[in-house]
Amino acid sequence: MVVIGNKRNKKARNCLPQKKRRQWNVREKLIIVHYFENNNRNVCGTAKKFNIQSKQLRDWSNKKGTLLTTASHVAKLHSGKPAKYPKLEDDLFAWISEKRANGNAITQKIITNKAI
């Protein structure tokens, strides 16, 4: 929150709320890109209409091919950092699933000890 005015007099202060971050899913991004392409490719006008930055709109327009191949409910295109030891993770996942199916409690410490 940004405070404007005299710090001593609380009644004289005016508070301006800062803009909150919003996470757009793929479906919403494609709707905005479609609107952008059908309205003379006006970046500033489309950005103002949907209350986004023009850079964000240009990025979505450039990534349209990737957006089209992604599921519509997904918010992020990248799944994260790849596993360093994928074989170990697969074995651990199978072991954890087996233990949980048998009704055993699994803690972080038990998983760490098993991995070592």
C-alpha positions in Angstrom: 0.0 0.0 0.0 1.3 3.4 -0.9 0.8 6.2 1.7 0.5 9.8 0.6 0.4 12.7 2.9 1.5 13.7 6.4 2.7 10.7 8.5 1.7 12.3 11.8 -1.9 13.0 11.0 -3.6 9.7 10.2 -6.8 11.3 9.0 -4.9 13.4 6.4 -3.4 10.3 4.8 -4.7 8.9 1.5 -4.1 5.2 0.8 -3.8 4.0 -2.8 -4.2 0.2 -3.2 -1.6 -1.5 -5.3 -2.6 -3.6 -8.2 -2.8 -7.3 -7.3 -1.1 -9.9 -9.4 -3.5 -12.2 -11.4 -2.7 -15.5 -12.9 -4.4 -16.2 -16.2 -5.2 -19.7 -17.4 -4.6 -20.8 -21.0 -8.3 -20.4 -22.0 -8.4 -16.8 -20.9 -5.0 -16.1 -22.6 -6.3 -17.5 -25.9 -9.5 -15.5 -25.6 -7.5 -12.3 -25.2 -5.1 -13.2 -28.1 -8.1 -14.0 -30.3 -9.7 -10.6 -29.5 -6.3 -8.9 -30.2 -6.0 -10.6 -33.6 -9.5 -9.8 -34.7 -9.4 -6.1 -33.7 -6.7 -4.8 -36.1 -3.9 -6.1 -33.8 -4.2 -3.1 -31.5 -1.9 -3.9 -28.6 -2.6 -0.9 -26.4 -6.3 -1.0 -26.9 -6.6 -4.7 -26.1 -4.3 -4.3 -23.1 -6.4 -1.5 -21.7 -9.6 -3.4 -22.3 -8.4 -6.5 -20.4 -6.4 -4.6 -17.8 -3.0 -6.2 -18.7 0.4 -5.0 -19.7 1.1 -4.7 -23.5 4.3 -6.7 -23.0 2.2 -9.5 -21.5 -0.1 -9.5 -24.5 2.8 -9.6 -27.0 4.3 -12.6 -25.1 1.0 -14.5 -25.2 0.6 -13.7 -28.9 4.2 -15.0 -29.6 3.4 -18.2 -27.6 0.0 -18.8 -29.2 1.2 -22.2 -30.7 2.3 -23.5 -27.3 -0.9 -22.2 -25.7 -3.1 -24.0 -28.3 -1.4 -27.4 -27.5 -1.8 -27.0 -23.7 -4.9 -27.9 -21.7 -7.2 -25.0 -21.2 -7.3 -25.2 -17.4 -3.5 -25.0 -17.0 -2.1 -21.7 -15.6 1.6 -22.3 -16.1 3.2 -23.6 -19.3 6.3 -25.1 -17.6 6.0 -27.9 -15.1 9.1 -26.9 -13.2 12.7 -28.1 -12.9 13.2 -31.6 -14.2 14.1 -34.4 -11.7 17.8 -34.8 -11.0 17.4 -38.6 -10.4 14.2 -39.7 -12.2 14.8 -43.4 -11.6 15.2 -42.8 -7.8 12.0 -40.8 -7.8 10.1 -43.5 -9.7 11.3 -46.1 -7.2 10.4 -43.9 -4.2 7.0 -43.2 -5.6 6.3 -46.9 -6.1 7.5 -47.7 -2.5 5.5 -44.8 -1.0 2.3 -46.0 -2.9 2.8 -49.5 -1.6 3.3 -48.4 2.0 0.2 -46.1 1.9 -1.9 -48.9 0.3 -0.9 -51.1 3.3 -2.0 -48.3 5.7 1.4 -47.4 6.9 2.2 -43.8 7.8 5.0 -42.2 5.8 6.9 -39.1 7.0 9.4 -36.9 5.3 12.2 -38.4 7.5 11.3 -42.0 6.5 11.3 -41.0 2.8 14.7 -39.3 3.2 16.2 -42.3 4.9 14.8 -44.6 2.2 16.3 -42.4 -0.5 19.7 -42.5 1.1 
